[in-house]
Amino acid sequence: MNYYARVSRLLAYLRKPLMVMKLTCLLLVSLMLQLSLASSGQTVTLSKKNAAVEKIFKEIERQTGYQFLYTRQMLNGTHPVSIEVNKISLAEALDLSLKSQPISYKLEDNIIIIQRRAIIEPAINKAAEIVVTGKVTDEAGLPIPSVSIKIKGTSTGVQTAPNGTYSLKVPTGNETLVFSSIGFASQEIEVNNRTEINVKLKAEANNLTDVVVIGYGLQRKGDVTSSVASVKAENFVKSPVLDAGQLIQGKVAGLTINTPSGDPTAGSKIRLRGNNTLFGANADPLVIVDGVPSSLKLVAPEDIESIDVLKDGSAAAIYGVRGTNGVIIITTKRSSGKNSNVVEYSGSVSTQTIARKLNMLTADDYRRQIAEGTRLPSYDLGATTDWLKEISNKTPITNIHNITFRGGNSQTNYLATLNYRYFNGLFKKSDNSTLTARADINHSMFDNKVKINMGVLVQNNKYTQTQDGNSFNGAVYRQALIRNPTSPLFGSDGHYFEEPNNFEYDNPVARLFESTGLNQNTTQRLNSQITYNPIADLKLSALGSYTKYVSNGGYSESKFHISNIRDKLNGYASLGSTQSIDRLLELTAQYSKKLGDHSFTLLGGYSYQDNSYLNFYERNYDFPTDAFGYYNIQQGRGANRALDALLGSGYSETNLIGFFSRLTYSYKERYLLMASLRREGASQLYGAEKPYGNFPSVSVGWKITNEAFMKDQTIFDDLKLRAGYGVTGNQPSDGFRAVALLGYGDNVYSNGNWIQTLVPTQNPNPALRWEEKRETNIGLDFSLYKGRVTGTFDVYNRNYNGLLFDYQVPSPPNLYPSTRANVGTMQNRGLEALLNIVAIQHQDFEWTTSFNFSTNRNKLVSLSNDLYQATNDFFTTGGTGPPATTFTNIVRVGDNIGDFYGFKVKGVTADGQWIYEGKNGEDVSYSQFNHAFEDKKVLGNGIPKFTGGWNNNFRYKDLDLSITMRGAFGFQILNFQRMYYENTGIQNYNRLVSAYDPVFGTAVLNKNMPVEFNSYYVENGDFWKIDNIVLGYTFNKLKTKYLKGARVYVSSLNTFTITGYKGLDPEVDWSGLAPGNDNRDKYPTARTFTLGFSLNL
């Protein structure tokens, strides 16, 4: 059987989701029933005489699959071991082997951590001594065994018991105790005659157990040679967030995350190190959740343990085409496997307000203008209506609840979470509710040689639709702003008051309530991974996942909806459904070895991913009744009246096949190397001469602090220089671009029949290939003064070639007048810096602060080559919408991406008419100005040149305070609100109060000036936000047998903005080729206030 036949059979089986789900659920139930029966079945047989301790460790590693973690200095003073045992437990074997040795051990999952024993000395003064007792826990409140507790300046000390408790005699009661453990920051605490001291240790950065997640594995942070950032849960944004991306907003240098919309169905806009394509498929970073490609919406933010970001090409190249824009790796919470059952609950309730409202005219302002003679009396319709208030929720409430169950032991353990999120938006009929359930089970067997992980996720999401195919209709907000504030809500006939003869002018409340819509989405994901350790140092792994997404939506408008009144229709309705199925299979083999001063890890793997997409849509008009909404859609008579009734469907499949390898190497933990290669093919390049691409990478590191000449210095704990180079790709946005395509054209009359024609729609281009990104990154990592100051610094250069663009070609000889080809080149350059400081660290008070800063320059280098010549060295993009219908941005060779392009004005005349800057800088009056394309100029740029963040965490005893601040500088915004709402030409439309302010301090804009995009409406967008403030209290003294921890907090999000921008919010959309446009229909951003609490049972 050939390869394709085998794959076809596999996919045919995977397409039976019901069978897969039944089998998976059966396995999950079976494993959960066995949890109470599972035991640590590790046995060890040893027969050694006068063997070195290290040889005993190697033998135990070989038999159990556990790995020892220690340094050679720790083994100083150990003596040879003679032991003869048969099939005893792992713990017994370790106890016998280390008996009378100066070292002890601690078990953490599958790692055996070796540490030096504390030497206990007799008390100095029996008469004055006191006994200090207490408990040592981690930041989650879990006990830490084997913590070393010493009296400072002596060798007297003890270790904590498995439950974290200790008891220590101190001579006078005035000593200082030093608490230390591998993987945690040491603490010094003065006794001050206290007899009980409880300590919470914090995880220590840059130590042996601190690892970061990289592609297809883990790596010690100190060994990383690429640009990788890691954010743990304790540093996340702590407020109701729209998706997981918002958790690390302002936390990672070079990663731009903004939320320009307050719509509860919206999400984060993410860009890493600038834009990278013109027409390629990928624009966002790849999101990996527990090893499986996913989306930020699919994972509950409360269920996340850490987020790692692979920023440069050398780190992301292992993911090939999917990683060209960077990789965001999300690790969800896992069971600890410590023979304990834990229940955790967290919940919050929030309310929100519009962060900033536009200052529009009121009914009193209208009547004052009428009295002054500046507005006609006919525009007073007798009512006083606050239209924004009419469409707004009085007190929008958001609820979030998350409950987690963990249990089991080191052999079999489980985690189950249930997460409910309900967002009630700023406006009526604007909402979003999501219920997510996840179960994860781990099981080890055959002396820990085989490990199985199985997971199930089900998510149900629904939200109200107020427009066809989408959530909240932005036109509702626009109409609430421009609606005459003297207009009544209802007319004399009892129906909503409308004025259908006015262009794009209607009752916003009627738009909301004369329509009905609902969208419901369901996602089901099954994933499983099995790892097998046939011999020491070799790990084989197979990962498979099946994800099915189904979306169903319906929308209808009554016969009294403004659209149907204008078009004289009796109602409108539509139905749509989409289904997406994604299948993934990845096979990997990893071999790790340490030979003297040399250590290396070799990884090889195969990846297959395919996706099938099915959609269906229908719409109809002219219904006999509004009672059925979007049900009974067949009752519409739109087809009979030639009203463009529509029925359609579509289907597509794509797949991606990759082979990859990676080598990591270390010599004396001083000189580091990582090299990878991925070869990948995509169905979008079907018919191309080179459907496969090769994506290599290499990075090196030099740990300067491990050099002999740094041995005696006391400033740097870690100093590492690294450099990397990587190549990644980007495929076309749609399939079959390399072959000729035909489509249906017009009907022709032939032999008494109408026949639909087939016409060419695309030229073949077998030379089509991947877009390619080549990136160089140089970085420096440092740690000073025992970790009190840490940071990174990176400089990068990204060069893109083979960018896809459409070129005009002669037809004939070509079938079609344009061809898409790989021609364009683009460049991204920038630098990033991160600095973490532990400013104050005492028992009762701590202050840590973190700064990040980044710059980026993104320009188009070329659009043409010898074969394909662009018509111009530029193209335009973006749009203002009617009545000022024009483009907003220009992309020109040699210039930066994001430039605004329009007419430049220098002032106004005494009667309020524009004065323009001519081609040569001269003043040109409105009547003499040509308003031609040649008269336009670059007016600014919508992409920030600099972004930064400043994060602070304070703790005083059990009280904590965190403040997250961030900002963006060196960019401009096109203020659509001012452009449209400061023009007084249409008297019936409401306007901003500022519409009657003198322009440039000279005169009010003449009412005969049409709405126009010019430089007057392009503003400085610089801002600094005090974004997230959290004040919390942890109830450490409330701990009981049944309550392990509790915390309460209050927080605010989008708290305060310092800016000179006059619009709603300077945090606009910076993505794409037309950034910086503050659209007039944009859902306003919200300021959120939250009360939350958590329990650990």
Secondary structure, DSSP 8 states (H G I E B T S, - for coil): --HHHHHHHHHHHHT-HHHHHHHHHHHHHHHHHTTTT-----EEEEEEEEE-HHHHHHHHHHHH--EEE--GGGGTT---EEEEEEEEEHHHHHHHHTTT-SEEEEEETTEEEEEE-------S-TTT-EEEEEEEE-TTS-B-TT-EEEETTSS-EEE--TTSEEEEEESSS--EEEEEETTEEEEEEE-TT-SB--EE--B-SSSTT-EEEETTEEEEGGG--S-EEEEEGGGS--S--SSGGGGGTTTSTTEEEE-----TT---EEEESS---SSBS--S-EEEETTEE--TTTS-GGGEEEEEEE-SHHHHGGGGGGGTT-EEEEEE-----SS--EEEEEEEEEEEEES----B--HHHHHHHHHHTSS-GGG--S----HHHHHB-SS-EEEEEEEEEEEE-SSEEEEEEEEEEEEE-SBTT-EEEEEEEEEEEEEEETTTTEEEEEEEEEEEEEEE-SBTTBSS-HHHHHHHHHS-TTS-SB-TTSSB---TTSTT---HHHHHHTEEEEEEEEEEEEEEEEEE-SSTTEEEEEEEEEEEEEEEEEEEE-TTSHHHHHHT-S-EEEEEEEEEEEEEEEEEEEEEEEETTEEEEEEEEEEEEEEEEEEEEEEEE--S-STTTTSSGGG--TTTTTS--EEEEEEEEEEEEEEEEEEEEEETTTEEEEEEEEEEEEGGGTT-S--EEEEEEEEEEEEGGGSGGGTT-SSEEEEEEEEEEEEEEE-BSSS-TTS-EEEEEEEEEETTEEEEEEEEEE---TT---EEEEEEEEEEEEEETTTTEEEEEEEEEEEEEEEEEEEE--TTTSSSSEEEEEEEEEEEEEEEEEEEEEEEE-SSEEEEEEEEEEEEEEEEEES--SS---SSSEEEE----TTS----EEEETTSBTTEEEEB-EEEE-TTS-EEEE-TTS-EEETTT----GGG-EEEEESS-SEEEEEEEEEEETTEEEEEEEEEEES-EEEEHHHHHHT--SSTTS--BGGGGS-BTTTB---TTS----BGGGEEE--EEEEEEEEEEEE-GGG--SS--EEEEEEEEEEEEEEE---SS-S-----SSSTTEE-TT----EEEEEEEEEEE-
